[in-house]
Structure formats: C-alpha cells, structure tokens
Amino acid sequence: MLLSAAIGANGQTGGTQSLLNHTAPEFVRRDLAGRSMSLARLKGKIVLLNFWATWCAPCQIEMPMFACWQRHYGPQGLAVVGISMDDDVAPVRTVMRKLRIDYPVAMGDAALGRRYGDVLALPSTLLIDRNGIVRAEFEGEADLSKIEAALKNLLAGR
C-alpha cells in the first residue's frame, strides 16, 4: 500500500510538512472521466482538496458529505477535488459509484503526496482559498463540522 492506514487525531494538523498559509502546489492530472484537472484552473474558487483511499473507512464517511457540500456551496464558489491514493483505478470507480461521488477525482501517487506536505494519514483534507493559499489542514478522522465551519468562513471571505 502506498500510505499507512494510520489515523491522526481529530482537528487540524500539518502532517510532517505543513502547507498552512503557503501556496498550494500546482498539479495537473486527468480525472477518472479523462478530463484534465489543474489546480491553477480553480483559482478564484475555494478548493476542498481531499486525499483518500478505498480502504480508508473514515474517507468513505466524509466523501458523501463533500459531495453534498459541492452541490450546496458550489454556487458560492466551492470546488471539491478528490485525489485517490489507491494503486488501481478499478476499486476507486466502484467506491465512487457506490457513494454517488460526482465531484472530480484523480489518481494520486507518492510524488504528489510529498508535494502536499508528505501525506501520511488518510483522509487528508486541505482548504485552499480563492488565491491558492492553503488556509486549513485536516488529517485523519476529522470532525466534519469543523471542516464545514472553516469552509463557510472562506466562502464568506474570512
């Protein structure tokens, strides 16, 4: 497996290399539908970037809520992006269908994980402001109400 299944404490953490208040590293990937996906193209939106895997139970709890938030907050400028850290795309497609995930998901790898502060525990979620700056980091099994509160603050310009 690419990453350990260790789950961090609730709340904000920084992994081993926090990106908090730094520019989010650019990436270009193809999502599972074959469309090009770039962080630069999302400038001007609030981005919820979620690193996850099919074997991660807390990931599968969060993802349907992220899909709900995309539908609810999307008109206010939210863009949810998933990065699967699985080795094979087939189980990723299965989980996405099962959970009815309709936001874009791309396959990640160890190099992308390193660029994002050494993603060691899953899920790992970053909130990126409209200017591309990481404003919140959540590692492991996080409190969804804390993520949503931080998201609402960013959408409101705070």
C-alpha positions in Angstrom: 0.0 0.0 0.0 1.2 3.5 -0.8 0.3 5.0 2.6 -0.2 3.7 6.1 -3.7 3.4 7.4 -2.7 5.5 10.5 -5.4 7.9 11.5 -4.3 11.1 13.2 -6.1 13.0 16.0 -9.2 15.0 15.2 -8.8 18.6 14.1 -6.2 20.5 12.2 -2.7 19.1 11.8 0.0 19.7 9.5 1.4 16.3 8.6 5.1 16.3 8.7 5.4 19.4 6.5 2.5 21.9 6.9 1.4 23.9 3.9 -0.7 26.2 6.1 -0.6 29.8 4.8 1.6 28.7 1.8 0.6 28.5 -1.8 -0.8 25.1 -2.7 1.5 23.2 -5.1 0.2 23.1 -8.6 -0.7 19.8 -10.2 -2.2 18.7 -13.5 -3.9 15.3 -13.6 -6.6 13.6 -15.6 -9.7 12.9 -13.6 -11.4 9.5 -13.9 -13.6 10.8 -16.7 -10.5 11.6 -18.7 -10.8 15.4 -18.3 -7.7 17.5 -17.5 -7.7 18.8 -13.9 -5.5 21.6 -12.8 -5.3 23.5 -9.5 -4.5 26.7 -11.4 -7.8 26.5 -13.3 -9.6 26.6 -9.9 -8.1 29.9 -8.9 -10.9 32.2 -7.8 -12.7 29.3 -6.1 -12.5 27.8 -2.6 -11.0 24.3 -3.1 -11.6 21.4 -0.8 -8.7 19.0 -1.8 -9.2 15.6 -0.3 -6.6 12.8 -0.3 -8.3 9.4 0.3 -8.2 5.7 -0.5 -10.8 3.0 -1.0 -9.5 1.0 2.1 -9.9 4.0 4.4 -13.2 3.8 6.3 -13.2 7.5 7.5 -12.7 8.5 3.9 -15.8 6.8 2.9 -17.7 8.5 5.7 -16.5 12.0 4.6 -16.9 11.7 0.8 -20.7 11.7 0.6 -20.7 14.9 2.8 -18.2 16.5 0.5 -20.4 15.7 -2.5 -23.3 17.3 -0.6 -21.3 20.4 0.1 -20.3 20.6 -3.6 -23.9 20.7 -4.6 -24.8 23.2 -1.8 -21.8 25.5 -1.8 -20.7 25.1 -5.4 -22.8 28.1 -6.5 -20.9 30.2 -3.9 -17.6 29.2 -5.4 -16.6 25.8 -3.8 -14.8 23.2 -5.9 -14.3 19.8 -4.3 -11.5 17.7 -5.7 -10.6 14.2 -4.7 -7.2 12.5 -5.0 -7.3 8.8 -4.6 -4.1 7.3 -3.3 -5.0 3.8 -4.4 -2.7 1.9 -6.7 -5.5 0.7 -9.0 -8.4 2.7 -10.6 -11.0 -0.1 -10.6 -11.8 -0.1 -6.9 -11.8 3.7 -7.0 -14.5 3.7 -9.7 -16.5 1.1 -7.6 -16.4 3.2 -4.4 -17.3 6.4 -6.4 -20.4 4.7 -7.9 -21.4 3.2 -4.5 -21.1 6.5 -2.7 -22.5 8.5 -5.6 -19.5 10.8 -5.7 -20.0 13.3 -8.5 -17.0 15.7 -8.0 -13.8 15.2 -9.9 -11.4 12.5 -8.7 -7.9 11.9 -10.0 -5.4 9.2 -9.1 -2.5 10.4 -6.9 0.9 8.9 -6.2 3.8 9.2 -3.7 5.3 12.2 -5.5 2.0 14.2 -5.3 1.7 13.2 -1.7 5.2 14.5 -0.9 4.4 17.8 -2.7 1.4 18.2 -0.4 3.4 18.0 2.9 4.1 14.3 3.0 0.5 13.0 3.1 0.9 10.2 5.6 -2.5 9.6 7.1 -5.8 9.3 5.2 -8.0 11.1 4.8 -6.1 14.4 4.5 -8.1 17.4 3.5 -6.9 20.9 2.7 -9.0 24.0 2.2 -7.4 26.4 -0.3 -8.6 30.0 -0.6 -9.5 31.8 -3.8 -5.9 32.9 -4.2 -4.4 29.4 -4.0 -3.3 29.7 -0.3 -3.8 26.7 2.0 -5.9 28.0 4.9 -6.8 24.8 6.8 -5.5 21.3 7.0 -7.3 18.3 8.4 -5.5 14.9 8.8 -7.1 11.6 9.7 -10.6 11.2 11.0 -11.7 14.9 11.3 -14.8 16.5 12.7 -16.9 17.4 9.6 -18.5 20.3 11.5 -15.0 21.9 11.9 -14.2 21.4 8.2 -17.6 22.9 7.3 -17.1 25.9 9.6 -13.7 26.6 8.1 -15.2 26.2 4.6 -18.0 28.7 5.4 -15.5 31.2 6.7 -13.5 31.0 3.5 -16.7 31.3 1.4 -17.6 34.4 3.4 -14.2 35.9 2.7 -12.9 35.5 6.3 
